[in-house]
């Protein structure tokens, strides 16, 4: 296996250099420096418990796995040479695995697939392979340094311009060197997000990312626990630093301006900037290695300047994370998803030199291409094709799920393997675990509306194109693909298990699902818990319903919403009252919730786990196992008794949806959407989950 060379500073992607289809090429050779690849074989960068002791009730919990061997090498089946992809980890939930790794600056995309037989490897291609690709993120661009676009930035990122009176050059972005894996000579550095109402972009245009929250970096577990109790967001361990006084290390200092709505926090090493900020009384934060170390990453900083709030230095390990923090917008997604595990399987995880190719709109049923004319407007609908059709059109029978590029099979530049096996999920009253679901013949149930049944589900599409929709099982998931009528109507999907829930005041219905969460104000996944009977959409006016949805991303920041529908319908342009979950109040004190930032969960094949706990009085919601929000329901409105759980989706007026950063969807899937659902389940009579209301208080009932 090849090893990775140190990436020189002159390869940093400043401004728009990293966003072209030619890729973010590393000028150095992947066979350069000797020694282990960065982070290979380590136990990873473990996430830490969520907000102040809050936790979900997952029974045995997910299974965590690491590389197959100390070098993360794959069995010899003839795969082309590649250096070791470092710090690969997997989290198994049921038949799915969510895979993370250290992003690589020379990578344009990532993919995962089952280890092939030796005879199936054909150079850079693999006969009959099914790849699950990461693709690019679709989040807003930042205004970079002194660039004039976007014209009205909520946030400007700075790496080689003047920052609060101190000139910074490109080389100053690197503070030293740290590790992304633990070691006996290292200490974890935690990141905590400031809850001050001006510590993130609350209402100034739509720019917000995990990096935009003002941060404090600390090695003190005591300080971390204290800040969490004060409602700081817990971002866990972000890197590992040398212990204080380690030979070859130096101190990184921090200083903050006098607290105010537009104050700033800085991190810097000894030298000119420390001297110029001496009036702020800098203090020691942690140490870094002064020179590059085998397996270490450069610790890099980007200053986040808010138009409507406080500024701060964001610290990240590695050039790839720096590029993301500096530019935002379309960047390689650094998480992979693999579903449908039935037995112990060796998975190959690779960083690629180019985007996986887009082969067409993947569907569970074949639909022909067609055009629809409305006045002077012609809407072109691409064909919907099955996996077998797409593989048959490939010279090597390959399938690229979530491919977003052009051309043929990309080349692997780094690689590692994981050995995984499905875990037995906690018992639930209803659970769809990826098994075969065959839906019967559809029944026309209204204007451009079709309903259908399987053994487990009742399902319906509303306001969709004739022969422009499909639902079924593939790759261990439930896939739904559809277009709204004329790209201008209120398209919807409702999937309701035939099993019924029991709503109660003294216990909870725990409903859960995993779903890809690419969202806007016009396309988004949903979870509904209702006293309505099937068909739920038609019966909303006779019932009370809690709606959980991922919403925003164009003219407002992406967020998780809770709505309450009190005996009224719900529609895409007729939303029910919404609980405020992002900014909260405790008396006169208003603060930003210590909840995860939603756009970190977004990718065309990146799944988000949503968990909702609903009683007749209250709802708790979690994202990937971390608390997101809590709301008290209007008293006496959600009745006890039989209820339904529905997994849904919306696509509304798709022709005018999206912005430039939705590069892939605008080019290939503007008027169609595709969702894949897995781990769909619910149980009734569940105890209240652990929740620390002093950290994350519940929102008062909507009147």
Secondary structure, 3 states (H helix, E strand, C coil): CECCCCCCHHHCCCCCCCCCCCCCCCCCCCCCCCCCCCCCCCCCCCCCCCHHHCECCCCCCCEEEEECCCCCCCCCCCCCCCEECCCCEEEEECCEEEEECCCCCCCCEEEEEECCCHHHEECCEECCCEEEECCECCCCECEECCCCCCCCCCEEEECCCEECCEECCHHHHEEEEEECCCCCCEEEEEEEECCECCCCCCCCCCCCCHHHCCEEEECCHHHHHHHHHCCCEEEEEEEEEECCCCCCEEEEEEEECCCCCCCEEEEEECCHHHHHCHHHCCEEEEEEECCCCCCCEEEEEEEEEECCCCEEEEEEECHHHHHHHHHECCCECCEEEECCCCCCEEEEEEEECCCCECCCEECCCCECCEEEEECCEEEEECCEECHHHHHHCCCCCCEEECCCECCCCCCEEEEEEEEECCCCCCCCCEEECCCCCCCCCCEEEECCEEEEECCCEEEEEECEEEEEEEEEEECCEEEEEEEEHHHCCEEEEEEEECCCEEECCCCEEEEEEEEECCCCCCEEEEEEEECCCCCHHHHHHHCEEEEEEEECCCCCCCEEEEEEEECCCCECCECCEECCCCEEEECCEEEECCCCCHHHHCCCCCEEEEEEEECCCEEEEEECCEEEEEEECCCCCCCCEEEEEEEEEEEECHHHCCCCCCHHHHHHCCCCEEEEEEEEEEEEEECCCECCCCCCCCECCCC
